[in-house]
Amino acid sequence: MTQAEIKLCSLLLQEHFGEIVEKIGVHLIRTGSQPLRVIAHDTGTSLDQVKKALCVLIQHNLVTYQVHKRGVVEYEAQCSRVLRMLRYPRYIYTSKTLYSDTGELIVEELLLNGKMTMSAVVKKVADRLTETMEDGKTMDYAEVSNTFVRLADTHFVQRCPLVPATENSDPGPPPPAPTLVINEKDMYLVPKLSLIGKGKRRRSSEEDAAGEPKAKRLKHTTENKEPIPDDGIYWQANLDRFHQHFRDQTIVSAVANRMDQTSSEIVRTMLRMSEITTPSCAPFTQPLSSNEIFRSLPVGYNISKQVLDQYLTLLADDPLEFVGKSGDSGGGMYVINLHKALASLATATLESVVQERFGSRCARIFRLVLQKKHLEQKQVEDFAMIPAKEAKDMLYKMLSENFISLQEIPKTPDHAPSRTFYLYTVNILSAARMLLHRCYKSIANLIERRQFETKENKRLLEKSQRVEAIIASMQATGAEEEQLQEIEEMITAPERQQLETLKRNVNKLDASEIQVDETIFLLESYIESTMKRP
């Protein structure tokens, strides 16, 4: 765990949950697993506050617990899961793209609350959608429920582990902490709920329009409160499935840039056919025959079987080897080589960074060393056609920044420089780790800068919010245009310009965070696939 990662985790926890949760979370990240009383003693926090902070962290899957043989419960922070909070906007946007506003709000509620029952999610989302609709229109629970089922079918949401029934019925003393288990078959099984009803608005005028006094109606609803049909069955967002979708989209985009739109659509079809059957950590997708791919192509793609076979052959012969051929049955069996694709994308990212930092000549040397694997300094000068002094400066510059490495091969045991070969090489995994570390530092700097900008203009932002609230309330009561104009003039022209500048700066910083996180995702995926590779 590097200092950059710890700092970023600290900033994310503080931004989402506040100072106490951040203190407990960062302490666990630094020290590893610890029991409750040790955490309270080391952080100087009261036991009650530590318990509440741990409840929040466990609820959001940021901390796990384990019961040891002596009966002591130890808590351990999940740093990688904390860093995933950076990607929350991207998860929510993906849900909106795939499953419209309803899917977006379902995933947003699950991410905001950590774990929720399906019935609670459906009701809350239906209420939120109803509030955005025109007067007289409402959102049915059934419609939201159907979207939830679709998200579960495609594995974007999954069940949380439960306390097994045998543990509850055991007559002996209760364990210090429950052991949670989940059956693989039940992970995406949606309970059969007959959720009948429509979303409700929170406006008091509409609540009182039902004919009964408000207090009487509240009493009536509390008396007839029905038991929750899916009580105890909690759901969470399946982040691994989102990551699989992001990886697939990146591969499709890379194929489109390298070849054409038809090739990318063929690769998209192959990935879509394999997305549920292929584990996210697998190096290859399931083999698919040419006939299966042809039958699964989107309806709008009017290409013949012969043209498809030509495209598949072109993709299989491409030097990047995104698509591989694994047999000749059924018109040929094809797979997507996920590991090779991620390695190619990570290498392209490194090349791009070298070009941006050191210029096109350095990028030429970098690509040359990548291609030839090992080169002496004289060979680099000759192959790159760059003068010796310049080539030497560029190599040492990249060497000092850890983009390339130097390998010594001695001819004799004494390692004398005159009898030693010095070969330049690129260790892609090492360079990817170094770049990932820098990306974490960049994100932390961006978050700190955004917080600074907001803090510096805090008084102006509060004034702007008060004015907006006054205008909104006056519009609701039917105020005249002149009155509204007077209220708007409370914010002077220089203040309005300052607010515009702040908004523009914050938007730039937010966009930068998302772009850096895309690079982080690519590098993390490559490193993970390399570590899991046999």
Secondary structure, 3 states (H helix, E strand, C coil): CCHHHHHHHHHHHHHHHCHHHHHHHHHHHHHCCEEHHHHHHHHCCCHHHHHHHHHHHHHCCCEEEEECCCCCEEEEECHHHHHHHHHHHHHHHHHHHHHHHHHHHHHHHHHHHCCEEHHHHHHHHHHHHHHHCCCCCCCEHHHHHHHHHHHHHCCCEEECCECCHHHHHCCCCCCCCCCCECCHHHCCCCCCCCCCCECCCCCHHHHHCCCCCHHHHHHHHHHCCCCCCCCCCEEEECHHHHHHHHHHHHHHHHHHHHCCHHHHHHHHHHHHHHCCCCCCCCCECCCEEHHHHHHHCCCCCCCCHHHHHHHHHHHHHCCCCCEEEEECHHHCEEEEEHHHHHHHHHHHHHHHHHHHHHCHHHHHHHHHHHHHCCECHHHHHHHHCCCHHHHHHHHHHHHHCCCCEEEEEECCCCCCHHHEEEEEECCHHHHHHHHHHHHHHHHHHHHHHHHHHHHHCHHHHHHHHHHHHHHHHHHHCCCCHHHHHHHHCCCCHHHHHHHHHHHHHHHHHHHHHHHHHHHHHHHHHHHHHHHHCC
